[in-house]
Amino acid sequence: MAKQVIPRDFVNTFSIVGYDPDTGELGVAVASKFLAAGSLVPWAKAGVGAVATQSWVNTAYGTKGLELLSQGYTPQEALDKLVEEDDGRAVRQVGIVDVKGNSATYTGEECYEWAGGVTGPNFACQGNILVNEDTVTAMAETFQREKGDLSDRLLKAMLAGQEAGGDKRGKQSAGILVVKEGGGYGGFDDKYMDLRVDDHPDPIRELMRIHDLHKLYFKKSAPEDILDIKGDLREQLVDHLYQLKYLTEKNVSDDQLFEALKSFHLIENFDERIQEPGRVDKKVIAFMETLVREKKV
């Protein structure tokens, strides 16, 4: 039997689309042995739905799929219409979820094995050129079992899929897109999270590292993380800010300390974690401690 040749523009991929009914967040996570799969596969719009289009990618499945959902089509109805109108349907693979938690997945009959998908309330998993079906099964089980933010659940599902087998040809890229109303920087759009690892030997774990940085920099402080600056904590902050050159001496007034701390927030991009004078987020302190340790090494 002749060896099956896989075209280079065939995005052999596994992905998950998901919805969080508690927060209204919609998202897509993807990994592939393909350069920058995160630039092609994920599509999402707050209040509407999310789409993953892969295999022999047709990006119109993203734009038109979201348009159909906004018109009131269910994910299955939208998918049926997209497939019906596409002459290349046999090599497409798509997953869709909407804001009611309805989901659908499609795998064309000419997608390379192993290829298929799994759906459930609030999610759809799919993949092609996989080691076996354990990849999508593990993703589905993990997404349904895990708690926490949608982005955390999506990435944990992707990691479980990779560990269960993943892409038959190996690893190269990964990406995650999460949207919610007013979720963009400054609240000007819905793009809460749009992160990519375009070329890396372990892209999902690298994406998870970047994802943790995103949460650190852009997620607002939790009430339980906010501390009063007094006593030993005040002395600790003064010492750290002095070592990091934000203070020129340690005998400083509260106003001098608070101004130095504000400068640290702005220079290190902790805009979302700035507190009123006299208070500080403990995650900012932890980051500061890391910088001090690195400085001493």
SERO-4910 file (N, C-alpha, C, O; in steps of 0.05 Angstrom, whole numbers):
BEGIN
 pado doro    nc1    nc2    nc3   cac1   cac2   cac3    cc1    cc2    cc3    oc1    oc2    oc3
  Met    A     17    -24      0      0      0      0     18     25      0     37     26     15
  Ala    A     11     44    -17     27     69    -18     23     85      8      1     85     20
  Lys    A     44     98     17     43    114     41     26    139     36     28    152     16
  Gln    A      8    144     55    -10    167     53      7    193     57     21    195     76
  Val    A      5    211     38     19    237     40      1    258     51    -21    262     40
  Ile    A     10    271     72     -7    292     85      2    319     74     25    327     77
  Pro    A    -16    335     62     -9    361     52      1    379     74     -8    377     97
  Arg    A     19    397     68     31    415     88     11    434     99     14    443    122
  Asp    A    -10    442     83    -29    461     93    -53    447    107    -74    459    111
  Phe    A    -50    422    113    -70    406    127    -64    409    157    -45    398    167
  Val    A    -82    424    171    -76    431    199    -84    407    217   -106    407    228
  Asn    A    -66    388    219    -70    365    236    -70    374    265    -49    383    275
  Thr    A    -93    372    278    -97    388    302   -116    374    322   -132    357    314
  Phe    A   -114    381    348   -135    375    366   -143    401    381   -126    417    387
  Ser    A   -169    404    386   -178    429    398   -203    424    415   -215    402    414
  Ile    A   -210    445    430   -234    444    446   -246    472    446   -233    492    449
  Val    A   -273    473    442   -288    497    445   -304    495    470   -314    473    476
  Gly    A   -306    516    486   -320    514    511   -335    539    519   -329    561    509
  Tyr    A   -354    535    537   -371    557    547   -374    554    577   -377    532    587
  Asp    A   -372    577    592   -376    577    621   -402    592    626   -403    616    625
  Pro    A   -424    578    633   -449    591    638   -449    610    662   -466    628    664
  Asp    A   -430    606    681   -429    623    704   -417    651    698   -426    671    710
  Thr    A   -398    652    680   -384    677    673   -392    688    646   -387    711    640
  Gly    A   -404    671    629   -410    679    602   -386    678    583   -388    686    560
  Glu    A   -363    668    593   -339    666    576   -342    644    555   -353    622    561
  Leu    A   -332    649    532   -330    630    510   -301    627    502   -287    647    502
  Gly    A   -292    603    494   -264    601    487   -258    577    469   -274    558    466
  Val    A   -234    578    458   -223    557    441   -194    553    449   -179    572    452
  Ala    A   -186    528    452   -157    521    456   -150    501    435   -166    484    428
  Val    A   -125    503    424   -117    486    402    -87    480    404    -72    496    415
  Ala    A    -79    456    394    -51    449    392    -48    433    366    -66    419    357
  Ser    A    -24    436    354    -20    423    328     10    421    321     27    436    331
  Lys    A     16    401    304     42    400    291     40    417    265     40    406    243
  Phe    A     37    443    270     33    462    248     40    489    258     33    496    281
  Leu    A     54    505    243     63    531    251     39    550    257     22    554    239
  Ala    A     38    561    281     19    582    288    -10    574    284    -26    589    272
  Ala    A    -17    550    293    -45    541    290    -64    560    303    -87    562    295
  Gly    A    -55    573    325    -72    592    339    -80    616    323    -98    631    331
  Ser    A    -67    621    300    -75    643    283    -97    636    263   -109    654    250
  Leu    A   -104    610    261   -124    601    242   -148    588    254   -171    592    245
  Val    A   -144    572    274   -165    554    284   -186    568    301   -210    563    297
  Pro    A   -179    585    322   -199    595    341   -214    619    331   -202    638    320
  Trp    A   -240    619    335   -258    641    330   -278    643    352   -289    622    360
  Ala    A   -284    667    362   -304    669    383   -314    698    385   -300    717    378
  Lys    A   -339    700    394   -352    727    397   -369    726    422   -386    708    425
  Ala    A   -364    745    440   -379    746    465   -409    747    460   -418    762    442
  Gly    A   -424    733    476   -453    733    473   -464    717    450   -488    716    445
  Val    A   -445    704    434   -453    690    410   -444    661    411   -461    642    414
  Gly    A   -418    656    410   -408    628    410   -378    627    403   -365    647    401
  Ala    A   -369    603    400   -341    597    393   -339    575    372   -355    557    372
  Val    A   -319    578    355   -315    559    333   -286    551    331   -269    569    332
  Ala    A   -280    526    327   -254    516    320   -256    504    292   -271    485    287
  Thr    A   -241    515    273   -241    505    245   -213    494    239   -193    509    241
  Gln    A   -211    469    231   -185    456    227   -185    435    205   -203    435    188
  Ser    A   -166    418    205   -160    400    183   -152    417    160   -133    433    163
  Trp    A   -165    415    137   -158    433    114   -174    459    120   -197    461    110
  Val    A   -162    477    135   -176    500    147   -191    517    126   -181    525    106
  Asn    A   -217    521    133   -233    541    118   -241    562    139   -259    557    155
  Thr    A   -228    585    138   -232    605    159   -261    617    158   -270    629    177
  Ala    A   -275    613    135   -303    622    133   -320    607    153   -341    618    161
  Tyr    A   -312    583    162   -327    569    182   -327    585    208   -346    584    224
  Gly    A   -306    600    213   -305    617    236   -323    642    234   -341    646    250
  Thr    A   -318    657    213   -334    682    209   -363    677    204   -381    688    217
  Lys    A   -369    659    186   -397    653    179   -411    637    201   -434    641    206
  Gly    A   -396    620    214   -407    604    236   -417    622    258   -439    618    268
  Leu    A   -401    642    266   -409    661    286   -433    678    277   -450    685    293
  Glu    A   -433    685    251   -455    701    240   -481    685    242   -502    696    249
  Leu    A   -480    659    235   -504    642    237   -514    639    265   -538    640    270
  Leu    A   -495    636    284   -503    634    312   -517    659    321   -537    658    336
  Ser    A   -507    682    313   -518    708    321   -546    712    309   -562    727    320
  Gln    A   -552    697    288   -579    698    275   -599    679    288   -622    678    280
  Gly    A   -589    663    307   -607    645    321   -604    616    314   -619    599    324
  Tyr    A   -586    609    296   -581    581    289   -569    567    313   -553    579    328
  Thr    A   -576    542    318   -562    526    338   -535    518    326   -531    520    302
  Pro    A   -516    509    343   -490    499    332   -494    478    311   -480    478    290
  Gln    A   -512    459    315   -516    437    296   -528    448    270   -519    440    248
  Glu    A   -547    466    272   -559    478    248   -538    495    233   -537    494    208
  Ala    A   -522    510    247   -501    526    234   -481    508    220   -473    513    198
  Leu    A   -473    486    234   -454    468    223   -465    454    198   -451    451    178
  Asp    A   -490    446    199   -503    433    176   -503    451    152   -498    443    129
  Lys    A   -508    477    156   -509    496    134   -482    501    123   -478    503     99
  Leu    A   -462    504    141   -434    509    131   -424    485    115   -412    489     94
  Val    A   -429    461    124   -420    437    110   -434    434     84   -422    427     63
  Glu    A   -460    439     84   -476    436     59   -466    455     37   -466    447     13
  Glu    A   -457    479     44   -449    499     24   -419    497     17   -409    513      1
  Asp    A   -405    477     28   -376    476     25   -368    452      7   -373    429     15
  Asp    A   -357    457    -16   -348    435    -34   -325    419    -22   -321    396    -29
  Gly    A   -311    431     -3   -288    417     10   -296    404     36   -278    399     53
  Arg    A   -321    399     40   -331    389     66   -317    363     75   -315    357     99
  Ala    A   -308    347     56   -297    320     63   -271    322     78   -264    303     92
  Val    A   -257    345     76   -231    348     90   -233    369    112   -212    377    123
  Arg    A   -257    377    120   -259    397    142   -264    383    169   -274    360    170
  Gln    A   -256    397    190   -264    389    217   -270    414    233   -255    434    232
  Val    A   -292    413    247   -302    437    261   -315    430    287   -327    409    290
  Gly    A   -312    448    307   -327    446    332   -340    473    338   -328    493    333
  Ile    A   -364    472    348   -379    497    354   -394    494    381   -404    473    388
  Val    A   -394    517    396   -410    518    420   -424    546    421   -412    565    411
  Asp    A   -448    547    433   -461    573    435   -466    581    464   -457    567    482
  Val    A   -479    604    468   -482    615    495   -505    601    511   -511    609    533
  Lys    A   -517    581    499   -536    565    514   -524    538    522   -537    521    534
  Gly    A   -498    535    515   -484    510    521   -488    488    501   -479    466    505
  Asn    A   -503    494    480   -507    474    458   -480    471    443   -465    490    441
  Ser    A   -475    447    433   -450    443    419   -453    423    396   -472    408    395
  Ala    A   -434    424    378   -434    406    355   -406    403    345   -389    421    348
  Thr    A   -400    379    333   -374    375    321   -378    360    295   -397    345    291
  Tyr    A   -359    365    276   -361    352    250   -333    343    241   -314    358    244
  Thr    A   -331    319    229   -307    309    218   -312    298    190   -327    279    188
  Gly    A   -301    310    170   -305    300    142   -293    273    138   -274    265    152
  Glu    A   -305    258    120   -297    230    116   -269    226    105   -258    204    105
  Glu    A   -257    248     94   -230    245     83   -209    257    102   -185    260     94
  Cys    A   -216    264    126   -196    273    146   -178    250    153   -188    227    154
  Tyr    A   -153    255    158   -134    234    163   -137    221    191   -141    236    210
  Glu    A   -135    195    192   -139    180    217   -115    185    237    -93    190    228
  Trp    A   -121    183    263   -148    181    274   -161    208    274   -148    228    280
  Ala    A   -187    209    267   -201    235    266   -229    231    277   -242    211    270
  Gly    A   -238    249    294   -265    248    305   -269    268    326   -251    285    332
  Gly    A   -292    268    339   -298    287    360   -317    277    381   -330    256    378
  Val    A   -319    292    403   -337    286    425   -351    312    434   -337    333    435
  Thr    A   -376    311    439   -391    335    448   -405    330    475   -409    307    482
  Gly    A   -412    351    488   -427    350    513   -437    377    520   -430    396    505
  Pro    A   -451    381    542   -460    407    550   -437    426    553   -418    421    569
  Asn    A   -437    448    539   -417    470    541   -390    464    528   -372    480    532
  Phe    A   -387    442    513   -361    438    500   -363    420    475   -383    405    472
  Ala    A   -343    421    459   -339    402    437   -309    398    433   -294    418    432
  Cys    A   -300    373    432   -272    367    427   -269    353    400   -287    337    393
  Gln    A   -248    358    386   -244    345    360   -214    344    354   -198    361    364
  Gly    A   -206    325    337   -179    323    329   -175    306    304   -192    288    299
  Asn    A   -154    310    290   -147    294    266   -117    288    265   -101    303    277
  Ile    A   -110    266    252    -83    256    252    -73    252    281    -50    259    288
  Leu    A    -90    241    297    -83    235    325    -73    207    328    -77    189    311
  Val    A    -59    202    350    -49    175    356    -73    156    358    -72    134    348
  Asn    A    -94    165    372   -118    149    375   -140    167    387   -135    190    392
  Glu    A   -164    155    391   -186    171    401   -184    178    431   -199    194    441
  Asp    A   -164    167    445   -160    173    473   -155    203    477   -161    214    498
  Thr    A   -144    216    457   -138    245    459   -164    261    464   -165    276    484
  Val    A   -184    257    448   -209    273    451   -225    263    475   -238    279    488
  Thr    A   -223    238    482   -237    227    505   -225    239    530   -240    248    548
  Ala    A   -199    240    532   -186    252    555   -192    282    558   -196    292    580
  Met    A   -193    295    535   -200    324    536   -228    328    547   -232    345    564
  Ala    A   -247    313    537   -275    316    546   -278    310    575   -291    325    590
  Glu    A   -266    288    584   -268    281    613   -255    302    631   -266    308    652
  Thr    A   -233    312    622   -219    332    639   -234    358    640   -237    370    661
  Phe    A   -245    367    618   -260    392    617   -284    390    636   -290    409    650
  Gln    A   -298    368    635   -322    365    652   -315    362    681   -331    369    699
  Arg    A   -292    351    687   -284    346    715   -272    370    729   -277    375    753
  Glu    A   -256    386    714   -241    408    727   -259    431    735   -280    435    723
  Lys    A   -250    446    755   -264    470    764   -246    494    758   -223    491    750
  Gly    A   -257    518    762   -241    542    759   -248    558    734   -269    553    722
  Asp    A   -231    576    726   -235    593    702   -237    576    677   -225    555    676
  Leu    A   -252    586    658   -254    572    632   -227    567    620   -222    546    610
  Ser    A   -209    587    620   -183    584    608   -167    562    621   -153    546    608
  Asp    A   -169    560    648   -155    538    662   -166    511    653   -150    492    648
  Arg    A   -192    508    651   -204    483    643   -197    475    615   -192    452    609
  Leu    A   -197    495    597   -190    490    569   -161    479    567   -156    460    553
  Leu    A   -143    493    581   -115    485    578   -109    458    592    -92    443    583
  Lys    A   -122    453    614   -119    427    627   -129    405    609   -118    383    609
  Ala    A   -151    411    595   -162    391    576   -142    386    554   -138    363    545
  Met    A   -129    407    544   -110    404    522    -86    388    532    -76    370    517
  Leu    A    -76    393    556    -53    378    566    -61    349    569    -44    331    563
  Ala    A    -85    343    579    -94    315    582    -95    302    554    -87    278    552
  Gly    A   -104    316    534   -104    305    507    -77    299    497    -72    279    484
  Gln    A    -58    317    502    -30    313    493    -18    288    507     -5    272    495
  Glu    A    -23    286    533    -12    263    548    -25    237    541    -13    216    545
  Ala    A    -50    238    530    -63    214    521    -55    205    494    -62    183    485
  Gly    A    -39    221    480    -30    214    453    -24    238    435     -2    241    425
  Gly    A    -44    255    432    -40    280    417    -36    275    387    -44    255    376
  Asp    A    -24    295    375    -20    295    346      1    273    339     22    272    350
  Lys    A     -6    257    319     11    235    312     38    244    302     58    229    305
  Arg    A     40    267    290     65    277    279     83    292    299    106    297    293
  Gly    A     72    298    322     88    312    342     76    338    351     52    343    349
  Lys    A     93    356    361     84    382    373     97    405    358    120    403    348
  Gln    A     83    427    357     95    452    347     83    477    357     97    495    366
  Ser    A     56    479    357     44    504    365     19    499    382      8    477    383
  Ala    A     10    521    395    -14    519    412    -25    548    415    -10    567    412
  Gly    A    -51    550    421    -63    576    425    -88    574    441   -101    553    442
  Ile    A    -96    597    453   -121    598    467   -133    626    462   -120    646    463
  Leu    A   -160    626    458   -175    650    454   -199    649    473   -214    630    472
  Val    A   -203    669    490   -226    671    508   -238    698    505   -224    718    506
  Val    A   -264    699    502   -278    725    500   -300    727    521   -311    707    530
  Lys    A   -306    752    529   -329    758    546   -335    787    543   -318    803    535
  Glu    A   -360    795    549   -369    822    546   -350    841    561   -347    838    586
  Gly    A   -339    861    547   -321    880    560   -296    869    571   -283    881    587
  Gly    A   -288    845    562   -265    831    573   -238    840    562   -218    833    574
  Gly    A   -238    855    541   -213    864    529   -199    885    546   -210    896    565
  Tyr    A   -174    890    540   -158    910    555   -172    937    555   -178    948    534
  Gly    A   -177    947    579   -191    973    582   -221    970    578   -235    990    580
  Gly    A   -230    946    572   -259    942    569   -270    951    542   -294    954    538
  Phe    A   -252    955    522   -260    966    496   -270    945    477   -284    952    458
  Asp    A   -264    919    481   -274    898    464   -278    873    481   -276    874    505
  Asp    A   -284    851    467   -290    826    482   -267    807    484   -271    785    496
  Lys    A   -244    814    474   -222    794    473   -207    794    499   -188    809    504
  Tyr    A   -216    777    517   -204    775    544   -176    762    543   -158    771    558
  Met    A   -173    742    527   -147    727    526   -143    717    498   -160    704    486
  Asp    A   -120    724    486   -112    715    459    -82    709    460    -66    727    453
  Leu    A    -75    685    467    -47    677    471    -39    655    451    -55    638    445
  Arg    A    -14    657    442     -5    637    423     24    629    428     41    646    437
  Val    A     30    604    423     58    595    421     61    583    393     50    562    387
  Asp    A     75    597    375     74    590    347     94    568    339     89    554    320
  Asp    A    115    565    354    135    545    347    152    539    372    168    555    380
  His    A    147    515    383    161    508    409    160    478    412    141    465    403
  Pro    A    181    466    424    182    437    427    161    426    446    153    403    444
  Asp    A    150    443    464    129    434    483    109    457    485    107    470    505
  Pro    A     93    461    464     77    485    462     55    488    482     49    510    491
  Ile    A     42    466    490     20    468    510     30    477    537     19    495    549
  Arg    A     52    465    546     63    474    572     74    502    571     71    517    590
  Glu    A     85    510    548     94    538    545     71    557    545     72    578    556
  Leu    A     49    548    532     25    565    532     13    568    560      3    589    568
  Met    A     15    546    576      5    547    603     22    567    620     12    580    638
  Arg    A     48    568    615     65    587    629     57    616    622     55    633    640
  Ile    A     53    621    596     45    648    588     17    655    598     12    677    606
  His    A      0    635    599    -27    638    610    -26    647    639    -41    665    648
  Asp    A     -8    635    655     -5    643    683      5    672    685     -4    686    703
  Leu    A     22    680    667     31    708    667      8    727    660      6    748    672
  His    A     -8    719    641    -31    735    633    -50    740    657    -59    762    662
  Lys    A    -55    718    672    -72    721    696    -59    739    717    -73    754    730
  Leu    A    -33    736    720    -19    753    739    -21    782    732    -26    799    749
  Tyr    A    -17    789    706    -16    817    698    -43    829    694    -47    853    700
  Phe    A    -62    814    684    -87    826    675   -112    819    691   -133    831    687
  Lys    A   -110    799    708   -134    792    724   -135    810    748   -114    815    761
  Lys    A   -158    820    755   -161    839    777   -156    824    804   -160    800    806
  Ser    A   -147    839    823   -141    827    849   -166    815    862   -188    826    861
  Ala    A   -161    792    875   -182    779    891   -183    793    918   -161    799    929
  Pro    A   -206    797    930   -207    811    956   -190    798    977   -178    812    994
  Glu    A   -188    771    977   -172    758    997   -142    761    994   -127    754   1011
  Asp    A   -134    772    971   -105    776    965    -96    804    973    -72    809    972
  Ile    A   -114    821    981   -106    849    987    -99    852   1017   -114    845   1035
  Leu    A    -74    862   1021    -63    864   1048    -58    894   1056    -53    910   1039
  Asp    A    -60    899   1082    -53    926   1092    -23    928   1095    -10    910   1105
  Ile    A    -12    951   1087     17    955   1089     23    966   1117     21    990   1122
  Lys    A     32    949   1134     39    957   1161     57    936   1174     59    913   1164
  Gly    A     71    943   1195     88    925   1209    110    912   1193    124    926   1178
  Asp    A    113    886   1195    134    871   1181    130    873   1150    150    874   1136
  Leu    A    106    874   1141    101    876   1112    112    903   1102    123    904   1080
  Arg    A    108    924   1117    118    950   1108    149    949   1106    160    959   1087
  Glu    A    162    938   1126    191    936   1126    200    919   1102    221    925   1089
  Gln    A    186    897   1097    193    880   1074    191    895   1048    208    893   1031
  Leu    A    169    910   1044    166    925   1019    187    946   1016    198    949    994
  Val    A    193    960   1037    215    980   1036    241    967   1027    255    978   1010
  Asp    A    248    945   1040    273    931   1033    273    922   1004    293    926    990
  His    A    251    910    995    250    901    967    252    924    947    267    923    928
  Leu    A    237    945    952    238    968    934    265    982    934    273    994    914
  Tyr    A    278    981    957    305    993    958    324    976    941    340    987    926
  Gln    A    323    950    945    341    932    930    336    934    899    354    930    883
  Leu    A    311    939    892    304    941    864    307    969    853    298    975    830
  Lys    A    318    987    869    324   1015    860    300   1033    857    302   1053    844
  Tyr    A    278   1025    869    254   1043    869    255   1063    892    241   1083    892
  Leu    A    272   1057    912    277   1075    934    307   1078    937    323   1060    932
  Thr    A    316   1103    944    344   1108    947    354   1105    975    378   1105    981
  Glu    A    335   1102    994    341   1098   1022    319   1083   1035    297   1080   1024
  Lys    A    323   1073   1059    303   1056   1073    287   1072   1093    265   1064   1101
  Asn    A    297   1095   1102    282   1112   1121    264   1131   1105    271   1153   1099
  Val    A    240   1120   1098    222   1136   1081    195   1139   1094    187   1123   1111
  Ser    A    180   1160   1086    153   1164   1095    134   1145   1081    141   1133   1061
  Asp    A    109   1144   1091     89   1128   1077     84   1138   1049     82   1122   1030
  Asp    A     83   1164   1045     79   1175   1018    101   1167    999     95   1160    976
  Gln    A    126   1167   1008    148   1159    991    146   1129    984    151   1121    962
  Leu    A    139   1113   1004    136   1084    999    113   1079    979    117   1063    960
  Phe    A     91   1092    983     68   1087    965     74   1096    937     65   1084    918
  Glu    A     89   1118    934     95   1128    907    115   1108    893    113   1103    869
  Ala    A    134   1098    909    153   1078    897    138   1053    889    144   1041    869
  Leu    A    119   1044    906    103   1020    900     87   1025    875     84   1006    858
  Lys    A     75   1048    872     59   1054    848     77   1053    823     69   1043    802
  Ser    A    102   1064    825    120   1063    802    127   1034    795    129   1027    771
  Phe    A    130   1017    815    136    989    810    112    976    795    117    961    776
  His    A     88    981    804     64    971    790     64    978    761     60    962    743
  Leu    A     69   1003    755     67   1013    728     89   1003    710     85    995    687
  Ile    A    114   1002    721    136    993    705    135    963    700    142    954    678
  Glu    A    125    948    719    123    919    716     96    910    705     90    886    703
  Asn    A     79    929    696     54    923    682     33    910    701     18    892    692
  Phe    A     32    919    726     11    909    744    -11    930    747    -21    935    769
  Asp    A    -19    942    725    -40    963    725    -65    954    739    -77    968    754
  Glu    A    -73    928    733    -99    918    744    -97    911    774   -118    906    786
  Arg    A    -73    911    785    -70    903    814    -62    927    832    -55    922    855
  Ile    A    -63    951    821    -57    975    837    -80    978    858   -104    978    850
  Gln    A    -73    982    883    -92    986    904    -91   1015    914    -73   1030    907
  Glu    A   -110   1022    931   -109   1048    943    -85   1050    961    -75   1030    971
  Pro    A    -74   1074    966    -50   1078    983    -54   1064   1010    -75   1067   1023
  Gly    A    -34   1048   1018    -36   1034   1043    -43   1005   1041    -44    990   1061
  Arg    A    -48    996   1016    -55    968   1011    -40    957    987    -31    972    970
  Val    A    -37    930    986    -21    918    965    -31    889    960    -41    876    979
  Asp    A    -30    880    936    -38    853    928    -14    834    935      9    839    927
  Lys    A    -20    812    948      2    794    956     15    780    932     38    772    934
  Lys    A      1    779    909     14    768    885     35    787    874     55    778    863
  Val    A     31    813    878     51    832    870     76    829    888     99    830    879
  Ile    A     71    824    914     93    820    933    109    795    925    134    796    925
  Ala    A     95    774    918    109    749    910    126    753    885    148    743    883
  Phe    A    116    768    866    131    774    841    156    791    849    177    786    838
  Met    A    152    810    866    174    827    875    196    810    888    220    815    884
  Glu    A    188    792    905    207    774    918    223    758    898    247    753    902
  Thr    A    210    749    877    224    734    856    245    751    843    268    742    839
  Leu    A    239    777    837    259    795    825    282    799    844    305    801    835
  Val    A    277    802    870    298    806    889    317    782    891    341    784    892
  Arg    A    305    758    891    321    733    891    338    731    866    362    724    868
  Glu    A    327    737    843    342    736    818    365    756    818    386    750    808
  Lys    A    360    779    830    381    800    832    405    791    849    428    798    843
  Lys    A    399    774    869    420    766    887    436    742    876    458    737    885
  Val    A    425    728    857    438    704    846    463    713    829    477    696    819
***
